Each structure stands twice: as structure tokens, then as C-alpha cells.
Amino acid sequence: MRKIIIYTDGGSRGNPGPAAIGFVFCNERSEVLKKYSQYLGESFTNNEAEYQAVIFALDKFKQIFGKKLALKSEIEVSSNPNL
């Protein structure tokens, strides 16, 4: 089994306001495998952006690494304010 750590963050300017998300895939040695960020739009709250970051990260993990690896891996999701 392989361990993947997914660090996520999301935020908005204003509440609600323009928002964006970011996430990073790391291996068990904390080596960065992939980084992503995305603009969400103009009317998201900070909490909505945080939730969207986790959802997008899990979806992207499955797209990039495939269902087979996703089923075999231990996945840890961590909110990281320092992305």
C-alpha cells in the first residue's frame, strides 16, 4: 500500500466573494508529486471554498492516478493554510 497525503486550502476575499482553491499531492516522504490551483468564481464563502478544495482534490486524484491506485493507497487529507 502506498500513502498519499493531500494538502488542501481554499479561501474567499469577502464572505461571500471571489474564491480560489489549491491542493498538493505528496508521497509518504512529503515529496511533492503534483500541485493544482483553480479560481472558483465570484460568490463563494470561505467555508464553501475549503469544502470545494477537498472535493476537487479527491476527484483530481482519481483522474490522475487512476481508480486502481486510489483503491490500493492510504489517502490522508489535511487542510494546510501555508500552501
N, C-alpha and C positions, 0 to 999 in steps of 0.2 A: 504494500500500500504506500502511496505517495501522499505527502501532506502539502497542501496548497493553502497559503494564507492570503486572504483578500482584504486589503485595507480600503475602506470607502470613506468618502466625505461628500457632503452636499451643503449648499447654502444659498440664501437669497439676500438680495440687497433690498431692504424693506421687508415688510411681512404682511401681506404678500408683495412680491416684486420680482424682478429679473433673477433667474436662478440658474445654477450650473451644478454639475456633479463631477467627481473624479474617483478613479479606483486604480489600484495597483495589484497585480498578481505576483506573489513571491513564493519561492520554494521554502522547504524546511530550514534552509541555511540563511534565510532572509535575502537571498539574491533575487533581484527584480527580473521577472520574466516578461511582463507586458505592463504598459501604462495606458490609461484612457481618460479622456475628459470630454464632456459634452455640455453644450448650452441647452437648457430645458425650455425656456420661454419667459414670458413677462409676468406671469401671475401665479407664482408658487410660494408657499410658505417655506420657512426653513425646515420644518419637520417633513413636509412633503418631499423636499429636495433630498433630505437624508434617506428617506424610505426609497425613493427612486434610485439612489446610488446603489443600494443593496440589490434591488430588483434587476437593474441594468447589469451589474457586475455578475450576478449568477447566470443571467441569460447569456452574456458575452462569454463567460467561462465555458458553458456548454457548446456554444458555436465554435469557439477557437480550438478547444482541446478535445471536443467530442464527448458523446454520451458514455462511451466505454471507459475513458479515463475518469470522467466525473463519477461513475459508479464505483471505481476502484480507489478513489482518492479520499483522504480525510480532508475536509474543507473547513477552515476556520475563517469566520468573517469578523473583522474588527473595525470599529469606527476610529478613524485617525484624523485628528484635527490638524496634523502637520504635513499633509500631502503636498 
